[in-house]
Amino acid sequence: MLDRYIWGDTSRISPEAPVPVVEVLRESCTAGGAANVALNLASLGLAVALYGLSGRDAAGDELVSILSRAGVSYSKALQIPGFSTVVKTRVMVRSQQLCRLDTEPPPEHHCPARHGVVDEVLKAVMSADAVLISDYAKGIVTQSVLDQILAAVKSTGAVSVIDPKPKRKLHFRGASVMTPNRSEALELAGLLDTGRGSAFPFKQVGTKIFEEYDPSFLVVTLGAEGMALYRSPDDFTLLPTAAREVYDVSGAGDTVVAVITAALAAGLSIKEAVSIANIAAGIVVAKVGTAVVTASELSQALPPSLGLI
C-alpha cells in the first residue's frame, strides 16, 4: 500500500462544520503495509523481493518508484490494470495525526490465483534465506497461499516469519516465528481483550497459540510494555521497551518483524534477534510518519552487552 501524508497547520474552525481548517503546506509519500516491511529490510542491506498487488495507477507508479529507489525488487507484472492501489492518506497537523483517509478495493479483488502471483512467489521462496508473510488482511494472503508457501519453506529449511491478522481466520502451523501485537495475540488465543489497563495473560496466550499454531518461537509486541519472547508456553521473557521518545507508532510493527527476520537469516539467535528488534522499534517510534531504521542507526544504538558491535 502507499502511505500518503498531507502536512499542514490549522488556526481556525470551519464556518461550514465544527472541524478545523487545515492549510496544506506539503505532501509526501512512502511505502506502507508489507511494502514498508520490505523497505526496512532493504535499509538494513538485505536483498529483498516483494510480492503483493498494486494498481497500474498513479499511486501504484509512485509506490513502484519508491521501492525501486530503495533497491527492493518488485515486478511490474504485479501492477494490475483496473486495480486500485491501496492508499492510506494521513492528515498531519504540527506532527500530530488529525485523521486518516483510506482508499482500497474489497478483498476479493486481491485474489492471488486470479492474478497469477502464487507461482512467482513459490519460485522466489525456493532460493530465499528467509520468507516473511506480512498479512494486512487485504485478501492477498489466503489459506491456499499460506499452505503452499509454508510447504515450500519447509522443503528448503529457510526461516519463516508470519505477522498474522487473526480476523482472516487462517490456519497455519510450524512457522519459525509468529509476531502478533497485543490485541492480535489475545484474538489468536481466543481471549477477550479487556483493554490496555488490564494485565496481559502471558501463560494463557502462550499455551493457546502454541497449541493451535505450533511456532518455533512467539514474539508478542506490547507497545509501551515492550515485547514478550516465548520459546514455549512456559518459557517466556519480557523485554522492556527501548523507546525513549514516542512521536508516531505507524509502521513500528513492520520494523520489528523485518529486523527479527533479518537477524535470524543472518544466523543470530532468537534472543539476539528480538533484542535488536526492540531497539529498532525504539528508534522508529521517535520519528514522525511511517519510517524505517537504517543499519547505521541500529549499529550506533546497539549496546556492547549484546556482543554484536
C-alpha positions in Angstrom: 0.0 0.0 0.0 1.0 3.6 -0.4 1.2 5.8 2.7 0.5 9.4 1.7 1.0 12.3 4.2 -0.6 15.8 4.0 1.4 18.1 6.2 -0.3 21.3 7.3 -1.3 23.7 10.1 -4.5 24.9 11.5 -5.6 28.1 13.3 -9.4 28.3 12.8 -12.6 26.3 12.7 -14.6 25.9 9.5 -17.8 28.0 9.3 -19.4 25.0 7.5 -19.0 22.5 10.3 -17.2 22.2 13.7 -14.0 20.9 12.2 -10.5 22.5 11.8 -9.5 24.1 8.6 -6.1 22.7 7.6 -3.7 24.8 5.5 -1.8 22.3 3.3 2.0 23.1 3.4 3.4 20.0 1.7 2.7 16.3 0.8 4.9 13.3 0.9 4.6 9.5 0.2 6.3 6.4 1.4 5.6 2.7 1.1 3.2 1.2 3.6 2.0 -2.2 4.8 4.1 -5.1 3.6 6.0 -2.7 1.3 7.2 -0.9 4.4 8.5 -4.2 5.8 10.4 -4.6 2.5 11.9 -1.0 2.9 13.0 -1.8 6.4 14.8 -5.0 5.2 16.4 -3.1 2.3 17.5 -0.3 4.6 19.4 -2.9 6.6 21.3 -4.0 3.5 19.3 -7.2 2.6 18.4 -8.3 -0.9 14.6 -8.2 -0.9 11.9 -9.4 -3.3 8.4 -8.2 -2.6 5.2 -9.9 -3.8 1.8 -8.2 -3.5 -0.6 -6.5 -5.7 -0.9 -2.8 -6.7 -2.7 -1.0 -9.4 -1.4 0.4 -12.7 -2.4 3.9 -11.5 -0.7 7.0 -10.2 -0.5 5.6 -6.6 0.9 2.3 -7.9 3.5 4.1 -10.0 4.6 6.2 -7.0 4.9 3.0 -4.9 7.0 1.2 -7.6 9.2 4.3 -7.8 9.8 4.3 -4.0 10.6 0.6 -4.0 12.9 0.9 -6.9 14.9 3.7 -5.3 15.3 1.6 -2.1 16.6 -1.4 -4.1 13.5 -3.6 -3.5 12.8 -6.0 -6.3 9.1 -5.7 -7.3 7.8 -6.9 -10.7 5.7 -4.5 -12.7 3.7 -7.6 -13.7 2.2 -7.3 -10.2 0.7 -3.9 -11.2 -2.8 -4.9 -12.3 -4.7 -2.8 -14.9 -8.0 -1.6 -13.5 -6.9 -2.4 -9.9 -6.9 0.4 -7.3 -3.7 0.6 -5.2 -4.4 0.7 -1.5 -3.7 4.2 -0.2 -3.7 5.4 3.4 -3.7 9.2 3.5 -2.9 10.8 6.8 -3.5 14.5 7.6 -0.7 15.7 9.9 -1.0 19.0 11.8 2.0 20.0 13.8 3.4 16.5 13.6 0.2 15.0 15.1 -2.2 12.9 13.0 -5.6 14.6 12.6 -7.3 11.9 10.6 -6.7 9.1 8.1 -8.4 8.6 4.8 -8.4 5.0 3.3 -8.8 4.1 -0.3 -8.8 0.4 -1.1 -10.6 -2.2 -3.2 -12.5 -5.1 -1.5 -10.6 -8.2 -0.5 -11.9 -10.3 -3.4 -10.0 -8.0 -5.8 -6.7 -9.2 -4.3 -7.3 -12.8 -5.1 -3.7 -14.1 -5.8 -4.8 -17.0 -8.0 -6.8 -14.7 -10.2 -3.6 -12.6 -10.9 -1.1 -15.4 -11.2 1.0 -14.3 -8.2 1.5 -17.7 -6.5 3.8 -19.3 -9.0 6.1 -16.3 -8.9 6.2 -16.4 -5.1 7.0 -20.1 -4.9 9.9 -19.7 -7.3 11.3 -17.0 -5.1 10.8 -19.0 -2.0 13.0 -21.8 -3.2 16.1 -19.6 -3.3 15.3 -17.5 -0.2 17.2 -17.5 3.1 14.0 -16.2 4.8 10.4 -15.8 3.9 8.2 -13.2 5.7 4.5 -13.3 5.3 3.1 -9.9 6.4 -0.7 -10.1 6.4 -2.7 -6.9 6.3 -6.0 -8.7 5.7 -6.5 -7.1 2.3 -7.1 -10.5 0.6 -3.7 -11.4 -0.9 -2.8 -13.9 1.9 -5.3 -16.8 1.6 -5.3 -20.3 3.1 -4.1 -21.8 -0.2 -1.2 -19.3 -0.5 -0.2 -19.9 3.1 -0.2 -23.7 2.7 1.9 -23.6 -0.5 4.4 -21.1 0.8 4.9 -22.9 4.2 5.3 -26.3 2.4 7.9 -24.8 0.1 9.8 -23.2 3.0 9.7 -26.5 4.9 11.4 -28.2 2.0 14.2 -25.6 1.9 14.8 -25.2 5.6 14.6 -21.4 5.3 13.4 -19.1 8.1 9.7 -18.4 8.0 8.1 -15.5 9.8 4.4 -14.8 10.0 2.9 -11.4 11.0 -0.8 -12.6 11.2 -4.2 -10.9 11.1 -6.5 -13.1 13.3 -9.7 -11.8 11.7 -8.7 -13.7 8.5 -9.3 -17.0 10.4 -6.4 -18.7 8.6 -4.9 -21.9 9.8 -1.2 -22.5 9.7 1.3 -24.4 11.8 5.0 -24.7 12.2 6.4 -21.2 11.3 9.8 -20.3 12.7 8.3 -17.2 14.3 4.9 -15.6 14.8 4.8 -11.8 15.6 1.3 -10.7 16.7 0.7 -7.5 18.7 -1.1 -7.5 22.0 -4.7 -7.4 20.7 -3.8 -9.9 17.9 -2.3 -12.3 20.3 -5.4 -12.2 22.5 -7.6 -12.8 19.5 -5.4 -15.7 18.3 -5.7 -17.2 21.7 -9.5 -16.8 21.8 -9.3 -14.5 24.8 -11.2 -11.3 25.4 -9.2 -8.0 25.1 -10.2 -6.1 28.3 -8.1 -3.1 27.5 -4.5 -1.9 27.9 -5.1 -1.2 31.6 -5.5 -4.9 32.3 -2.8 -7.4 32.9 -1.7 -9.4 29.9 -2.4 -13.1 30.4 1.1 -14.4 29.4 0.6 -18.0 30.2 -2.8 -18.4 28.7 -1.8 -16.7 25.5 1.3 -18.8 25.1 -0.5 -22.0 25.8 -3.3 -21.4 23.3 -1.1 -20.1 20.5 1.4 -22.9 20.8 -1.3 -25.5 20.8 -3.1 -24.1 17.8 -0.2 -22.8 15.6 3.0 -24.6 16.9 5.5 -21.9 16.0 9.1 -22.4 17.0 9.0 -19.0 18.7 6.3 -16.5 19.5 7.0 -12.8 19.8 4.3 -10.5 21.1 4.7 -6.8 20.8 3.1 -5.0 23.8 3.6 -1.3 23.0 4.8 0.6 26.0 5.2 -2.6 27.9 7.9 -3.9 25.5 8.0 -7.3 23.9 7.4 -10.8 25.1 9.6 -13.6 23.6 8.2 -17.2 24.0 10.3 -20.3 23.5 7.4 -22.4 24.8 4.2 -21.7 26.7 6.1 -21.9 30.0 9.3 -20.2 28.9 8.8 -16.6 28.1 10.8 -13.4 28.7 9.6 -9.8 28.8 11.9 -7.2 27.2 11.1 -3.7 28.4 10.6 -1.1 25.7 13.7 0.6 24.4 11.8 3.7 23.3 12.7 7.0 25.0 10.5 9.3 22.9 7.3 8.3 21.0 6.1 10.6 18.3 4.5 8.1 15.9 3.9 4.3 16.2 3.0 4.0 12.5 5.0 1.1 11.0 6.8 0.2 14.2 5.4 -3.4 13.9 6.8 -3.6 10.4 10.3 -2.6 11.7 10.1 -5.3 14.4 9.2 -8.1 12.1 11.7 -7.0 9.5 14.6 -6.9 12.0 13.7 -10.2 13.5 13.7 -11.8 10.1 16.9 -10.2 9.0 18.7 -11.2 12.2 17.5 -14.8 12.0 18.5 -15.0 8.4 22.0 -13.8 9.4 22.3 -16.7 11.8 21.7 -14.8 15.1 19.8 -16.4 18.0 16.1 -15.6 18.6 17.1 -13.7 21.8 19.6 -11.6 19.9 17.0 -11.0 17.1 14.3 -9.9 19.4 16.7 -7.7 21.5 17.8 -5.9 18.3 14.2 -5.6 17.0 13.2 -4.0 20.3 16.0 -1.4 19.9 15.0 -0.8 16.3 11.4 -0.2 17.3 12.6 2.4 19.8 14.4 4.3 17.1 11.4 4.2 14.6 8.7 5.4 17.0 10.8 8.6 17.7 10.3 9.5 14.0 7.2 11.1 12.6 5.3 9.2 9.9 5.9 5.7 8.5 9.7 5.3 8.8 12.5 2.7 8.6 15.5 2.1 10.7 18.9 2.2 8.9 21.8 -0.1 9.5 23.9 2.8 10.8 21.3 3.9 13.3 20.9 0.4 14.6 24.7 -0.1 14.8 25.1 3.0 16.9 22.2 2.1 19.2 23.3 -1.5 20.0 24.7 -1.9 23.5 28.1 -3.6 23.9 26.4 -6.2 26.1 24.9 -7.7 23.0 28.3 -8.5 21.8 27.4 -7.6 18.2 29.2 -4.3 17.7 
